[in-house]
Amino acid sequence: MTTVPLQKSLFTRRWSQQVHATRKEIDLHIELVAMLRIVLKPTVLWWHTPNGEHRNPDTARKLKAMGVLPGVPDLQFHWAEMDEHGQRFRHVLHMEMKAGNRPQGNAQIAFELAVKLLGDEYYIVRTVVDALEILGERGLIKEGVEIAGRRW
């Protein structure tokens, strides 16, 4: 059995397990969001949902009472396209970033199933390049932008 090192919090002075993968995942989020602010078309509505992170019990209770939904993915993207008849179709894409080989939790799996049944897209990405590829394939990246050797 592998033991996880303990780390003392500077704020609470309590001992807790160190989570190295979380820091890496945060780095992925920040890097991707910095790029999205530059390369996404202005017609794409997107945001990060801050459902993770450790919270004190009072904050957790308040957020639960306010309707926080467990399992909501990290990023959501909404956009519309017109078909050949001029009818507008709305698209929704949910993206969960995972560092390394970290698996989805049960709430994330349930959320994925629910949104897929609604017709939304759902992806788990492990790199910034993978995330940009998915968005680029849907035409959400500005024309002429070059990322990782690929021009959109």
C-alpha positions in Angstrom: 0.0 0.0 0.0 1.4 3.4 -1.0 1.4 6.1 1.7 0.6 9.7 0.8 2.8 12.3 2.5 1.1 14.8 4.8 1.4 18.5 4.6 0.5 21.1 7.3 -1.8 23.9 6.0 -0.5 27.4 6.6 -4.0 28.7 7.2 -5.8 26.0 9.2 -2.7 24.4 10.8 -4.3 21.0 10.1 -2.4 18.1 8.5 -3.8 16.8 5.2 -2.6 14.7 2.3 -0.6 16.3 -0.4 -2.2 16.2 -3.8 0.5 16.7 -6.5 -1.8 15.9 -9.5 -4.2 18.8 -8.5 -1.5 21.3 -8.9 -0.7 20.0 -12.4 -4.4 20.0 -13.3 -4.6 23.6 -12.2 -1.7 24.5 -14.4 -3.4 22.8 -17.3 -6.6 24.9 -16.7 -4.7 28.1 -16.4 -2.7 27.5 -19.6 -5.7 26.5 -21.6 -7.9 29.4 -20.4 -5.1 31.9 -21.2 -5.1 30.5 -24.8 -8.9 30.4 -25.1 -9.1 34.1 -24.3 -7.0 34.7 -27.4 -8.0 32.1 -29.9 -11.7 31.4 -29.5 -14.2 33.1 -31.7 -16.2 35.8 -30.0 -19.4 34.0 -30.8 -18.5 31.2 -28.4 -19.9 31.6 -24.8 -17.7 29.6 -22.4 -16.8 29.5 -18.8 -15.0 27.5 -16.1 -17.2 26.0 -13.3 -15.3 26.1 -10.0 -16.8 22.9 -8.4 -13.4 21.5 -7.2 -11.1 22.7 -4.5 -11.3 22.1 -0.8 -13.8 24.2 1.1 -14.5 24.6 4.7 -17.7 22.9 5.9 -19.7 26.2 6.2 -18.9 27.2 2.6 -19.7 23.7 1.4 -23.1 23.8 3.1 -23.9 27.2 1.7 -23.0 26.3 -1.8 -25.0 23.0 -1.6 -28.0 25.0 -0.5 -27.5 27.4 -3.4 -27.7 24.5 -5.9 -24.1 23.5 -6.7 -24.3 20.4 -8.8 -21.6 17.7 -8.2 -19.9 16.4 -11.3 -20.2 19.5 -13.4 -17.2 19.5 -15.8 -14.4 22.1 -15.7 -15.3 24.0 -18.9 -18.5 24.5 -20.9 -18.8 25.9 -24.4 -22.0 27.1 -26.1 -22.4 28.2 -29.7 -24.9 28.3 -32.5 -24.7 27.4 -36.2 -27.0 27.9 -39.1 -28.0 25.0 -41.4 -28.6 25.3 -45.2 -32.2 26.4 -44.5 -31.2 29.3 -42.2 -32.3 27.5 -39.1 -30.2 28.1 -36.0 -28.9 25.1 -34.0 -27.4 25.5 -30.6 -24.5 23.3 -29.5 -23.1 22.6 -26.0 -19.8 21.0 -25.3 -18.6 20.0 -21.8 -14.9 19.5 -21.1 -13.3 17.8 -18.1 -9.6 18.3 -17.7 -7.8 15.4 -15.9 -4.1 15.4 -15.1 -2.2 12.1 -15.7 -4.4 9.1 -15.5 -6.8 10.4 -12.9 -10.2 8.8 -13.4 -13.6 10.5 -13.3 -15.5 10.4 -10.0 -19.0 8.9 -9.8 -20.7 12.3 -9.9 -18.8 13.2 -13.1 -19.8 9.9 -14.8 -23.4 10.5 -13.9 -23.2 14.1 -15.2 -21.6 12.9 -18.5 -24.4 10.4 -19.1 -27.1 13.0 -18.3 -25.8 15.6 -20.8 -25.1 13.0 -23.5 -28.7 11.9 -23.2 -29.7 15.6 -23.8 -27.5 15.6 -26.9 -24.6 17.5 -25.6 -21.0 16.6 -26.3 -18.7 15.6 -23.4 -14.9 15.1 -23.5 -12.2 14.3 -21.0 -8.9 15.9 -22.0 -5.5 15.4 -20.6 -3.5 18.0 -22.5 -4.0 21.6 -23.7 -3.4 20.5 -27.3 -6.1 17.8 -27.1 -8.6 20.4 -25.8 -7.7 22.9 -28.6 -8.0 20.1 -31.2 -11.5 19.3 -30.1 -12.5 23.0 -30.2 -10.8 23.6 -33.5 -12.6 20.6 -35.1 -15.9 22.2 -34.3 -14.8 25.5 -35.9 -14.6 27.4 -32.6 -11.0 28.8 -33.1 -10.5 32.0 -35.1 -9.4 31.5 -38.7 -5.7 31.9 -39.3 -4.7 30.9 -35.8 -1.8 28.5 -35.6 -1.4 26.3 -32.5 1.0 23.4 -32.1 1.8 23.3 -35.8 -1.8 23.3 -36.9 -3.5 26.3 -38.6 -7.2 26.8 -38.2 
